[in-house]
Amino acid sequence: MLEISDDRESMNDTWKEWQIKKNEFKRNFSKFGMKVTEVKIDIDQLVLYCKLRGIPNNGASRAQFVQ
């Protein structure tokens, strides 16, 4: 994921760091009654999605991709 992302500088450096941040976000959203659903993505499909739409592979595009 890091290799293909246009917003690499804003992402965690390791899976462990990402896992900690993800769990923190889940707890915070849950406190407000929001349901968090984890989604596994196919990297190749994400790349194709962004390419076909002419959009960068960034957080906003990834969020749109999993909706």
N, C-alpha and C positions, 0 to 999 in steps of 0.2 A: 504494500500500500504506500509506503513512504517513497518508493522509487517512482511511482506514477502520479503522485499528488502535486498539484501546482501550489499548494499552500503548506509545503513541507515544513517551513520555518515555524508554523503555528502548531505543529503536531508533536506529540510526545516522542522521545528518542527511543524508548524501549517498550516492549509489550507490557512489562511489569508496571511501568509508569502509566501507561494507557489504562491498564486494568484498575489501578487505584483511582484514577480520575473518573473512569466510567462508573465505578461503584459509588463514588461521591455524588456524581450527578444523579444516579438512580435514587439514592437516599433523599436528596434534596427535592427532586420532582415528586417523589412519593409522599413527602411531608405535606405537599399541597394537593394531594389527592389525584395526581396525574399518573396515568398508567404508562410504564416504560416497557417497550417490547424490543428485545434484542433481535437483530436481523443479520444473518450471514449473507454476505454479498459475493457474487462471482466477479472477480477483478476484471476479467476480460469483458464481461457484459457492461460493467461500469465504464470502462475505457471506451467501448463502442457507443454507449449512451451519450457520453460527453462529446465524442467526435461527431456523431450524427447531428447533434444540436449546436455544434460550434461553441460549446461552453467549456470553461476551465474545470478541471477536476479539483474542486475545493469543497469546503464544508457545506456550503449552500447547495451545490450540485449533488453531493452525496445524499444530503437530506431529501432532496427532490427525488432522487433515484429510488430511494427505499419507500416512498409514500405509496 
